[in-house]
Amino acid sequence: MTVPLREQRVWNGIARKYANSGIVLVLGAGLSMASKLPSWKTLICRLAERAAGPDGPELVSAMADLGYSPAAIAGVVKSLLGPGNEFLESVRDELYRDFPFFRRQDIPAEELVELVSSTNPTLRAVGAFCTRRRGIDNFEPNPKVHALVNFNLDAVLRSYTAYRYKTRILRTIERPSAKASSSKINTYHVHGFLHFAATKMGDPEMETDAIVLAEDEYYDFFSKPFGMFSYTMLHLLREHTWLFVGLSMTDENLRRLLHYSHAERVASYMAEGISLGEAQLKCRRHFAILRHNPKPGLDTALEQSLANLGVKVAWVSHFDDVPNHLASIYATTGEVWEDVY
């Protein structure tokens, strides 16, 4: 894997941040797709087909062509499916439709670990990145990962790490009443959390009773500046460097919080007498892994868009390169990647 020098500098910057002060991992739909879960667009098309029959996906495409936002399209689909639990259960059904352990009473741990290990190297690498080995069969959370912020709804990563390392590496925080843990990596499911195991569906202590997918849910999220996820995310943005994995970086909630945090930090530096340009450079402290685009000029445009939010782009030619990059970052503290991967 040959990486151009300019791009390697960005990866080296991530490694330094990780080794010196640790990072927050931020996860998106790209993490779970190889485990037979859909992308956000595919999920909406599935829901549209469920609501409107074979013409549903064409409805989604036509609304997108007219300029409707993804959240607005999801809102229309939601209105066709029905409110409340009816919509939530439709989302669950289509999210896990192809997942082989969906609605199973007893989840075979070895089979789930084998599925992820053999088909999803990125999710496997994220699980390894969150873990340290201590002893022959003793694993513990990696203290260099201060938190996970997960924009996915699924429970695959949580279940995989628990079964693979035979201990709870992650603590799911999916609602204000969920307590954080000092002995695990707290995992904030910003848009909700739905389980695939039959024994955990509908259990208020195991999953959320609401999700953020449609336009009205996004508006409700925006209207709560002092809501748990808003102030928690802003605190994590202030205190730590974030590394985004599997996100397109288009989520409105995410970009809003990045803007608030970046603008406040830039203003503070300027109040200390630092120029605008220098302040903006100092505040580019987060990193997003994105795949190169074939369209000329698009990479540059995306870099500038994210730079305005305080984010540098770590480019890859293929997403299959991500595990090797995570392994290199992990090794900077002397830990052995093969012990956990």
DAMOBEL-V164643 format. One record per pair of residues at least 6 apart in sequence whose ideal C-beta (glycine too) atoms are under 7 Angstrom apart, sorted by the first residue. I is the first residue (numbers start at 1). GAP is how many residues later the second one is. Records with the same first field share a line. If there is no record, write none. Layout:
# DAMOBEL-V164643
I = GAP / GAP
This chain:
# DAMOBEL-V164643
1 = 320 / 323
3 = 8
7 = 308
10 = 277 / 302 / 304
11 = 303 / 314
14 = 229 / 273 / 300 / 315
15 = 313 / 314 / 317
17 = 6 / 224
18 = 126 / 311 / 314
19 = 313 / 314
22 = 122 / 123 / 124 / 218
23 = 121 / 122 / 123 / 217 / 218 / 219 / 220
24 = 122 / 123 / 125 / 212 / 216 / 218
25 = 101 / 120 / 123 / 218 / 220
26 = 123 / 216 / 217 / 218 / 219 / 221
27 = 99 / 121 / 123 / 124 / 125 / 218 / 219
28 = 123 / 124 / 218 / 219 / 220
29 = 10 / 11 / 123 / 217
30 = 216 / 217 / 289
31 = 91 / 92 / 95 / 121 / 126 / 214 / 215
32 = 91 / 120 / 122 / 124
33 = 6
34 = 85 / 86 / 88 / 89
35 = 64 / 80 / 81 / 84 / 85 / 88 / 121
36 = 62 / 63
37 = 58 / 62 / 117 / 119
38 = 8 / 57
43 = 51 / 52
44 = 16 / 29 / 30 / 33
45 = 11 / 12 / 15
46 = 48 / 51
47 = 30 / 34 / 43 / 44 / 47
48 = 8 / 9 / 11 / 12 / 29
49 = 7 / 8
50 = 31 / 40 / 44
51 = 26 / 29 / 30
52 = 7 / 28
60 = 13
63 = 10 / 13
64 = 9
71 = 143 / 144 / 147 / 181
72 = 143
74 = 139 / 140 / 141
75 = 139 / 140 / 141
78 = 9 / 136
81 = 6 / 9
88 = 123
91 = 103 / 120 / 122
92 = 102
95 = 58 / 59 / 99
96 = 6 / 100
99 = 97
100 = 15
101 = 6 / 11 / 95
102 = 94
103 = 95
104 = 93 / 94
105 = 93 / 94
107 = 52 / 90
109 = 54
112 = 47 / 48 / 51
113 = 47 / 50 / 51
116 = 7 / 8 / 44
117 = 7
121 = 199 / 202
122 = 124 / 197 / 200 / 201
123 = 33 / 34 / 37
124 = 217
125 = 197 / 198 / 201 / 216
126 = 31 / 119
127 = 30 / 33 / 34 / 37
128 = 209 / 212 / 213
129 = 13 / 16 / 197 / 201
130 = 11 / 12 / 15 / 31 / 39 / 40 / 55
131 = 8 / 10 / 11 / 34 / 38 / 209
132 = 7 / 8 / 10 / 203 / 208
133 = 6 / 206 / 207
134 = 6
139 = 26 / 28
141 = 28 / 43 / 44
144 = 189
145 = 40
146 = 94
147 = 38 / 39 / 41 / 89
148 = 22 / 37 / 39 / 40
149 = 39 / 41 / 84 / 87
150 = 37 / 38 / 39
151 = 39 / 40 / 96 / 100
153 = 38 / 39 / 40 / 41 / 58
154 = 40
155 = 38 / 40 / 41
158 = 12 / 14 / 29
161 = 8 / 9
162 = 6
168 = 16
169 = 15 / 16
170 = 14 / 15 / 17
171 = 9 / 10 / 13 / 14 / 15 / 16
172 = 6 / 15 / 17 / 21
173 = 7 / 13 / 14 / 15
174 = 15 / 18 / 19 / 33 / 34
175 = 33
176 = 52
180 = 6
188 = 41 / 44
190 = 39 / 63
191 = 20 / 21 / 22
192 = 16 / 18 / 19 / 20
193 = 14 / 15
194 = 13
195 = 6 / 11 / 12
200 = 6 / 7
211 = 6
212 = 6 / 9
218 = 34 / 35
221 = 32
224 = 6
230 = 27
233 = 24
234 = 23 / 26 / 27
237 = 20 / 24
238 = 23
241 = 44 / 45
242 = 44
243 = 44
244 = 43 / 44 / 45
245 = 44 / 77
247 = 41
249 = 39 / 57
255 = 54
258 = 51 / 52 / 53
259 = 50
261 = 49
262 = 21 / 47 / 48
265 = 18
266 = 13 / 14 / 17
269 = 10 / 13
270 = 6 / 9
283 = 27
284 = 23 / 26 / 27 / 28
285 = 25
286 = 24 / 25
287 = 24 / 25 / 27
288 = 18 / 23 / 25 / 26
289 = 25 / 27 / 33
290 = 12 / 23 / 25
291 = 25 / 27 / 28
292 = 7 / 23 / 25
293 = 6
302 = 11
303 = 10
306 = 7
316 = 6
327 = 10 / 14
330 = 7
331 = 6
